[in-house]
Amino acid sequence: MRRCAFVLVLLGSVAGIGCERSRSTLRSDAETPPVSVQHLGRAQTDNATPILASSGPWVVAVWTANDKDATDVYAATSHDSGAHFGPAVRVNDNAGEAHVYGEDPPRVAIIRHDATATPTITVTWPSDRSKRLGLRSALSIDGGRTFATSVSIGDETVVGERGFQSIAIDRDGVARAAWLDQRRDPGTPRHANAGEDWDPMHLMYAYEKADGHWSAEVRLASTVCGCCKTALATGADGSIYLAFRNIYPGNLRDISFTVSRDGRVFSSPVRVSEDHWALNGCPDDGPTMAIDRAGTVHIVWPTLVDGPEPAIGLFHASTRDGVTFTPRQRIPTLGTIKPSHPQMTLDGCGTLTLLWDEAQGAARRVAMRRLTPESSGAVSVGEATLISGPPSAVYPVVAPVDRGVVTAWNEIAIAGHPSAIGVRSLDFGPTCSAGR
């Protein structure tokens, strides 16, 4: 099993580290009526690893439920922009096979071919079916009421863990997926990391065919950091964009980026920013990506911040040509040493909504900022808002809807109650048009 580095969690709290915005400017919506946060999950089980996808008023929430060491994937759909969700439906046909955790959750994509059509939904997840690690995919053609028998993504004969996948729908309604692959080519020596760390991994790519099966996998890189999520996005011109954490000489764990203009051939990966984060392990925290209305690609990622005390910061950069990037821009967080797990989307108002989780007192909370793209490629940064309630909340996700977003997170179990998926819809105002 790979070892992931949570080194900064072990450091003592130091006041003011990484704080670029006074705490007095932090706005909390957490005291609004309890009905503003709804909860999804299977009763009497621990529910975790949420993910969201949306198209028009349709929203799909996917998560996993663990009961007595058996983990299953569930989906629930909303027809009213996340205000209400239908019953949970099990996605995986082989009971108990999901092999997940927070940075390596299931993924979901939703396709509507016209405004009145029932959407097609694709769900992918890491699996240990028959004690063999791999990726599975299942398709629903009835809006999430039922799911077909699952299929494998990637070569099932290859030994090695697969996961940290991302999925996106292109302009033609085709699902594209990228993931990390632990395979060992013949004669390849183990990496120099301590213990049994199998880092680095390979970056793989495939697309879903009309019958629900997947194309042959293609290898895009082979020095990839082994436990950070990938980020995939598709452009209106048919381009496929992919960001991931790479390993550069000196064990530097920086973000890389590649683009395909035809959906088949990808460019050589380029470095987004020279952060010089030297780490003999994996940060367990990858990038997030979104494309604005002008076609500019925006990336946000966590990395180590230089200074007298170690801390993590969130940074933004953008590209218009897929080759050159703006200088990194720090996104102010809440002033603690480890803001984590950023997730970003182009929201229904044309701005970028960014979520992350961060310690606030004895619990972690989900925070949000809205980022407005500027002509320079930078973003103007809106006010920070706490959107989760008092229970500890981690691994937030976000999807766009008309006039705003739907958000979700893993609400940690307290006082003997199982963990649940918190869901909250945020309306950004009556003048906001979806325009997507």
Beta strands, then each sheet from edge to edge (+ up, - down):
strand 1: 27-28
strand 2: 38-40
strand 3: 46-55
strand 4: 58-67
strand 5: 70-78
strand 6: 89-90
strand 7: 107-111
strand 8: 120-127
strand 9: 134-140
strand 10: 151-153
strand 11: 162-169
strand 12: 175-181
strand 13: 201-207
strand 14: 218-224
strand 15: 231-234
strand 16: 240-248
strand 17: 252-260
strand 18: 270-271
strand 19: 288-291
strand 20: 297-305
strand 21: 311-319
strand 22: 329-331
strand 23: 340-346
strand 24: 352-360
strand 25: 363-373
strand 26: 379-381
strand 27: 385-386
strand 28: 393-401
strand 29: 404-411
strand 30: 420-427
sheet 1: 1+ 27+ 25- 24+ 23-
sheet 2: 1+ 27+ 25- 26+
sheet 3: 2+ 30- 29+ 28-
sheet 4: 3+ 4- 5+ 6-
sheet 5: 7+ 8- 9+ 10-
sheet 6: 11+ 12- 13+ 14-
sheet 7: 15+ 16- 17+ 18-
sheet 8: 19+ 20- 21+ 22-
end
